[in-house]
């Protein structure tokens, strides 16, 4: 199982309504929330923008739990997403984190496109 922490920020856009901004840890956050995970290794290769980083089990134990504790302590709203390892394509992996994208499903071909044999 891979886990991802997303931070939730509430911004009033007009009286009586709220617009939520949700993003991963590498965005706007306070120092207390970023301290537990900021010392993780950076990938040693260029990574496509259409991916998301998740903690491995070891990463969750070492960094994720402490980050959630910091969110609770500072009253930072958050959510934890979990995915099964077999449901995603892994682009990068180290001991503590994986960079993933959803598995591609076979999409029907557009009319008029030739399929190679």
C-alpha positions as CSV (number, residue, x, y, z in Angstrom):
1,X,0.0,0.0,0.0
2,X,1.2,3.5,-0.9
3,X,0.0,6.6,1.0
4,X,-0.1,10.2,0.0
5,X,-0.8,13.2,2.3
6,X,-2.6,16.1,0.7
7,X,-3.0,19.4,2.5
8,X,-6.4,21.2,2.4
9,X,-6.7,25.0,2.5
10,X,-10.0,26.9,2.7
11,X,-10.3,30.2,1.0
12,X,-13.4,32.3,1.2
13,X,-14.2,33.5,-2.4
14,X,-17.3,35.4,-1.4
15,X,-19.4,35.8,1.7
16,X,-20.9,32.5,2.5
17,X,-18.9,30.3,0.1
18,X,-15.6,28.6,0.4
19,X,-13.1,27.4,-2.2
20,X,-10.9,24.6,-1.2
21,X,-7.3,24.3,-2.5
22,X,-5.9,20.8,-2.2
23,X,-2.3,19.9,-3.0
24,X,0.5,17.6,-2.1
25,X,3.2,18.3,0.5
26,X,5.4,20.2,-2.0
27,X,3.3,23.3,-2.0
28,X,2.3,26.0,0.5
29,X,2.7,24.6,4.0
30,X,4.1,25.8,7.2
31,X,7.5,24.8,8.6
32,X,6.1,22.5,11.2
33,X,4.4,20.4,8.6
34,X,7.3,20.3,6.1
35,X,10.0,19.5,8.7
36,X,9.2,15.8,9.1
37,X,9.6,15.0,5.4
38,X,11.8,17.7,3.9
39,X,15.0,15.6,4.5
40,X,13.8,12.8,2.2
41,X,16.0,12.0,-0.8
42,X,15.1,13.8,-4.1
43,X,14.8,11.6,-7.2
44,X,18.0,11.3,-9.0
45,X,16.3,11.6,-12.4
46,X,13.9,14.0,-14.1
47,X,10.3,13.3,-13.3
48,X,7.2,13.9,-15.5
49,X,4.7,16.5,-14.1
50,X,1.8,14.1,-14.6
51,X,2.6,12.0,-11.6
52,X,2.1,11.9,-7.8
53,X,4.5,11.0,-5.0
54,X,3.4,8.6,-2.3
55,X,5.1,7.1,0.7
56,X,6.1,3.5,0.8
57,X,5.4,1.5,4.0
58,X,8.9,2.5,5.3
59,X,8.4,6.1,4.2
60,X,5.0,6.2,5.9
61,X,6.5,4.9,9.2
62,X,9.5,7.3,9.1
63,X,8.0,10.4,7.5
64,X,4.3,10.1,6.9
65,X,3.1,9.5,10.5
66,X,5.2,12.5,11.8
67,X,3.8,14.7,9.0
68,X,0.2,13.8,10.0
69,X,1.1,14.4,13.7
70,X,2.4,17.9,12.7
71,X,-0.8,18.6,10.7
72,X,-2.9,17.7,13.8
73,X,-0.7,19.7,16.1
74,X,-0.9,22.8,13.9
75,X,-4.5,22.3,12.9
76,X,-3.6,22.0,9.3
77,X,-6.4,20.2,7.4
78,X,-5.3,17.2,5.4
79,X,-6.4,13.9,3.9
80,X,-4.5,10.7,3.3
81,X,-5.0,8.8,0.0
82,X,-4.1,5.2,-0.2
83,X,-3.6,3.0,-3.3
84,X,-2.8,-0.6,-3.8
85,X,0.6,-1.3,-5.4
86,X,-0.9,-3.3,-8.3
87,X,-3.3,-0.4,-9.3
88,X,-0.6,2.0,-10.4
89,X,2.5,2.3,-12.7
90,X,5.6,3.1,-10.7
91,X,7.8,5.7,-12.4
92,X,10.4,6.1,-9.7
93,X,11.0,4.2,-6.4
94,X,13.4,4.4,-3.5
95,X,13.2,3.1,0.1
96,X,10.8,5.8,1.3
97,X,8.8,7.1,-1.7
98,X,7.3,6.1,-5.0
99,X,6.4,8.3,-8.0
100,X,3.3,6.9,-9.6
101,X,0.6,7.4,-12.2
102,X,-2.6,5.6,-12.6
103,X,-2.5,2.5,-14.9
104,X,-3.5,3.2,-18.4
105,X,-6.7,1.5,-19.4
106,X,-7.2,0.3,-22.9
107,X,-8.9,3.2,-24.6
108,X,-11.0,2.7,-27.7
109,X,-9.3,4.0,-30.8
110,X,-10.7,7.1,-32.4
111,X,-12.6,6.4,-35.7
112,X,-10.4,6.8,-38.7
113,X,-7.1,5.9,-37.0
114,X,-5.4,2.8,-38.3
115,X,-4.2,0.2,-35.9
116,X,-0.8,-1.2,-36.6
117,X,-0.5,-5.0,-36.9
